[in-house]
C-alpha cells in the first residue's frame, strides 16, 4: 500500500500573500475570493458584453459602452437585487 502525496493545508497564495502568516487561514481565503470576484470582468446590463470593471466601492462601469452604475461593493449585482428583479419579472408576467 503506497501513500499518495498529501495536499498542503495552510498555504494561501494570491492577493492575500501580502498579509503573510497574520489573521488566520480562513480570513485570508475569504479575502482572496472577494478580491478575485471584484477584480474580474462582469457582464454589462446594457450592452451584454463581459467588460464591466469596478471603479470604486459600489461603482461599476462598462468599458465598451461607457455605462456607469451603482451596485454592490464587491459584485455588480447584490443578492437583494437578484430577488427584486425576479419579483419584478413575476409581476410583469402576471399582468400579461
Secondary structure, 3 states (H helix, E strand, C coil): CCCCCCCCCCCCCHHHHHHCCCCCHHHHHHHHHHHHHHHCCEECCCCCCEEEEEEECCEEEECCCCCEEECCCCCCCCHHHHHHHHHHHHHHHHHC
